[in-house]
Amino acid sequence: MRHTRDFIVQVDKLREIIERDQEQLIDLLLQYETYATAKDEIKRSLATLCGLEKELSKTKSTKKVSTVSTFFPINLPLYSFILFAVVPSYFANTVYVRVSNHIGPVLTRLSVALGMKELFPQVQLKSYERKKFSRECVKNSDVILFCGRYENALAIRKENPEALFIYNGSGINPAVVTRNADVDVAVEKIVEMRTFNSGQDCAGTDCIFVERSVYDMVVRKLRVRLAELNVGQYGDTSIDIGPVVRSDYVKHLKTFLDDNRDYIVHEGVIKENLVSPFIIQKDIREHAGEFVELFAPVFYIVTYDNLSEVADILERHKESSMYISLFSQQNIEALQFKRFAKIAQVLRNKIVNDVEQGNIAYGGYGAKANFVAHGSETKVCPVLISREIDKYIVGGFELKSDRISVTMLGSGCWEGTPAPFCRCKLCRIASKNILSIENRMRPSFYIKSKKSQFVMELGPDFRMQTAKFNLPKVRDFLVSHWHNDHLFGVFDLHFYAELVLKDKINIYCSEGVAQYMREHINYMPINIVAIKPFDSFYLGDVKVTPFPVCHMYSHDKMKDADDFNNNVFGFLLEHRQTRIAYLADYYAVPEKSLKLVEGVDAAIADGTYLFEEIWPDKDLQNLTREEKDPDHLHGEEIMRFVSDLHAKKVVYHSISHLPGLTHNKLQEQLPKGQFIGFDGMDIV
């Protein structure tokens, strides 16, 4: 499109100016930040401009909105100018940029130095106080970009709820240093992030969780590193930390330090607006779960003994989560923190500055950290401004809740891991650490879309799964067959149905399961809905199609096809363009069922006997089906079956502890596109 070509021409001119006049621009930025920060700004700005053509090639809009209003951040003026003014100008006839008194003079001089009036005349700087900017710009805008406090964002949004509102806030970005960390790397990265822009960055490491066994080493190395840093006035190219730009930040810092006087283990100096680094240390039991944004070089360390303690605190602050920097050389600890993938971006031995790029989405999944909103609808996700405005122009506001999500609540086989009284390698690992990815509860899945939520399979661990994953109230349940690891969680729902839900729960199952429940669970408030093979029905906006599989070999072989079809079901879930197939336990799948689920976006397949090490003392090649466990496929049989599915993604459930291999070792043996499931895994 000509519009895109013309814009990229202007972008290239801007990039050439920055490359040509780097030294001049750095001199300008040095009035406001350190030399290292200025150099970083230049680098990020050039990289973002170079990547804009590719970024915009992914957009589909051919029209523009009339007006974008931007509340500019108080730091990183050049880089922010690119992100919050130049990029939006591609989509708008006019971009109004409100600048605060603190950054206004620098930004005005930058605008002149970059030739913004000539290159991007649609960008207009406004040194208005907030009420005037809201009255004259915000209320008439199609899109509002806000950088600042969450409470202020909510207030501004109310002034024009019909506009697309994009919020970039200041959520929490803790670091976690485990006993298995490379302490040198951890200290260097934490110092880099905590002192970036003299500590005045919303992505700064606001809390450092350090395992107690390595605390002394961390503090010792941290003190050595801090002693090497120079504190001074901006303009001096030799300084590492410059003045705090706002007096209210200094006042807030002094109050915080006074309140925590007993916890200071390395005392810096505050001289007017110059702050040399402080180290504060608290035990996790004294921490009380607070996160304080200080905008100063303060290293707030909290010592802990078990990762579960840290996890509990982070879980309580999920609404403010952006990034988590995990320093560990152990894969197992990294996998434990995958549970936070829904609320934050987990970085392994990295900090935000290592991964942030102007052309990709920024932030986490905490509503108080970043969100996109329109009218009464809000979605919480990492934000890429071009993507969100483009979607808004082309097809309106797209919610995350418009898509289906499937979460694996339990990934273990019938005995779970750790298995009772078992002392195998996997069970020992799982017993020692409840957060270990080797801990596997029995199969169950939580399905959610905009208009529906339900659970698939009711294993005996469902009670614990509701607590671990904080499930909302669910009324509808799909059950594949009557074996205990798929059904017996229903016994724990008696209290829930009668006293919490105060209504019957709905269980959708085959006639065979329905008959079993009528005979054995007839005292519970259950509405049993017997479903038939290939007869589709809807749970909210999700289409469910049951299909038969062959599982109970000793029974099935004595019955005709129509008979066994009533006993064990798989389920095809369809939502908009997404198709997901769940295949419970099986040794064979009828041709009609296979055709139904062929080519699905994701297949959730039985992996009980995926690895032949489960029978180390037997020659599998020479065993008959009856001599193996005949109710399941084994090893290469599973691989051949999965290949016939032609699924875009395969996730295995019912993983056994008996092969004696860790999750990582199992995953390494799988081809691309296939995954070992784990408790809490988001399948789609």
Secondary structure, DSSP 8 states (H G I E B T S, - for coil): -HHHHHHHHHHHHHHHHHHHTHHHHHHHHTTTS-HHHHHHHHHHHHHHHHHHHHHHHT----S-EEEEEEE--SS-HHHHHIIIIIHHHTTEEEEEEE--TTTHHHHHHHHHHHTHHHH-TTEEEE---HHHHHHHTGGG-SEEEEES-HHHHHHHHHH-TTSEEEEE---B--EEE-TTS-HHHHHHHHHHHHHGGGG--TTS---EEEEHHHHHHHHHHHHHHHHT--B--TT-TT-SB---S-HHHHHHHHHHHHHTGGGEEE---EETTEE--EEEEEEHHHHTT-----SSSEEEEEEES-HHHHHHHHHHTGGGB-EEEEE-S-HHHHHHGGGGGGTSEEEES--HHHH--TTS-B--S-TTTEEEEETTEEE-S-B-HHHHHHHHHHH----GGGS-EEEEEE-B-TT-BS-TT--SHHHHHHHH-TT-TT-B---EEEEE-SS-EEEE---TTHHHHHHHTT-----EEE----SHHHHGGGGGGHHIIIIII-S-EEEEE-HHHHHHHHHHSTTS-EEEEE--TT--EEETTEEEEEEE-B--HHHHTTS-HHHHTTT-EEEEEEETTEEEEE--S-SB--HHHHHHHTT-SEEEEE-TTSSGGGSTTS-GGG--TTTS-TTS--THHHHHHHHHHT-S-EEEESB-STT---HHHHHHTS-TTEEE--TTEE--
